[in-house]
Amino acid sequence: MSIRRVPRIVAYVCLAVAGVLVLLPFYWMVMSSLKTNNDVFTIPVQWITTDPVWNNYADIWTESDMTTWLGNTVFLSALVTFLQLLTGSFAAYGFSKITFPGRDVLFLAYIGTLAVPWASYMVPQFVLMTKFELTDTIWSIVALQAFGALGVFMMKQFYESIPDELLDAARIDGMSEFGIYRRIMLPLSVPALASLALITLVNTWNDYLGPLLYLRSPDLWTIQLGLKSFIDQYNAEYALIMTGSVLSILPVVVIFLFGQRYFVEGVATTGLKG
Amino acid sequence: MTTTVAETRRRRGRVVARNTALGWAFLLPNFAGFTLLTLVPVGLLFYYAFTEWNVFGGATWTGLENFQQLVRDNSFWTALGNTVYYAAFHIPLTLAVSLGLALLLNRKLRGVAFFRTVAFFPYITSIVAIAQIWNMLLSPGFGPVNEVLRFIGVANPPGWTTSADWSMPAVIVVSTWRDMGYYMLLFLAGLQTIPKQLHEAAMVDGAGAWDRFRAVTLPGLRPTTFFVTVLLTINSFKVFDIILVMTDGGPGQSTLVLSQYIFQKGFEENQFGYASAVSIVLFALCFVVTIIQFMVNRRATR
């Protein structure tokens, strides 16, 4: 073995160790979800379940309100994503393709709030939501998530890469600004829209704090809130808790695997051009 | 050719007015929601912090009273101290790990694409599930982590989230595990911008791997490192959901952080005014740290 090959082997070992460290907790979760409750914590650890208990995946639907939680979450995620795409791309067009006084100051206000922790204005926000009588309705979460600055920022980054000459040509041909947005910008920005859609979808699906503050009635709970209450209520049902966790993660993992390219691009643009 | 200056100006004025109307029309749907739910609450915060709320939901002006109470409030200082503790370890640890992973993935190795996908998993997984898995893994008596520790010869492995001394390290490790894939991706994008010729030139000059890292990679990554540090700092100071679901601030107050203290005061004790005063501290903390980082960055790039 030559000296030059050694660093390469070290690199592979590092990669393998890191891969195991990242994946092992997920592997353990899936294995535990297929065990009986008593077999989850054994000494020594059973890394491979010899006799999988598939029943857990049937029982979870009757033991918990999984159906309600998933239904609410799917509805919310879809609606929020739709609204965020619509209002975000609309506003981004105004910010990047129409020049008017005060525009840049306004955009700075948008970006500035991205750095303000949500926790620091959640109290006044809650008071306002109470005044609008939105608390304990599904609309509170829609209002909370659908008008984020992130969507505007992401779409603006993308629109800036579309040459103004293209728009000017359309304007000379008599196309209205709205027509340009709908017929030219939207079709061109499908990749950016896909990135934003995936990120919003996953964020809304995973959000725990918003629903925790605003959704009190159990029939409104999302999957995160439901899973947490299930954990608190049946804190010794280890296997079922892991089953619920697998089910809460699964849709996001599938979405991520299919749209990984857009996801990574989205993170890279919002991250690096800031 | 009798177009007067006044007429040109008027025409330009009309275009500006038209564009302003159009621009606002495009902004409006998002802006209305953004103003009501973000801008106005941020503004109100600076009023609420100087008020006290009665049971009927009315606010009375109390001046600096909330802040005077804050100075004497031991729980507040604990929360502030814990937040700084968390940030002081989470920031350098995550920076090191994510940069290390990015350097590893930037090499031409087999399986790199697979690992990039995998490293992102924790970041897209919900915090509730993550916290639960790790709480079980770290369970002191029968958890796999302590079992492995005992196996390699640690006689008394830590109690992790059940021990006041070890709960914060446990949270820091889990949140680093969760965040590293995200920051790794940012670093990877940054590494891609460093021209290959620089590395080749350094190699021709006989620079070793470590020298090349110090003289080529690190300076080339400066903008990325700066951006990641700012992001990481803000995200560390606002740490919230992982604490809430993993330890709920405990045992005792050993992992109580500022965000959670706001949550307790505001939504468990309904002290909106006092919670807003704590909010201002959190807000100021993030603001000041960001400003300092920008100033340091500007001086260093000169």
Interface residues (C-beta under 8 A of the other chain):
Chain A: P7 R8 A11 Y12 C14 L15 A18 G19 L21 V22 L23 P25 F26 W28 M29 S32 V40 F41 T42 I43 P44 V45 L86 T87 G88 F90 A91 Y93 G94 F95 I98 T99 F100 P101 R103 L106 A109 Y110 T113 A115 V116 P117 W118 A119 S120 Y121 M122 V123 P124 Q125 F126 V127 L128 T130 A143 L144 A146 F147 G148 A149 G151 V152 E177 Y181 V202 W205 N206 Y208 L209 L212 L213 I223 Q224 L227 K228 I231 Y238 I241 M242 S245 S248 I249 V252 V253 F256 L257 Q260 F263 V264 V267 A268 G271 L272 G274
Chain B: V16 N19 T20 L22 G23 W24 A25 F26 L27 P29 N30 F31 A32 G33 F34 L36 L37 T38 L39 V40 P41 V42 L44 L45 Y48 G57 L101 L104 L105 R107 L109 G111 V112 F114 F115 R116 T117 V118 A119 F120 F121 P122 I124 T125 S126 I127 V128 A129 I130 Q132 I133 W134 M136 L137 S139 G141 F142 G143 P144 E147 W177 G181 Y182 L185 L186 A189 G190 A209 T224 F227 L231 I234 F237 K238 F240 D241 L244 V245 L258 S259 I262 F263 G266 F267 F272 A275 S276 S279 I280 L282 F283 C286 F287 T290
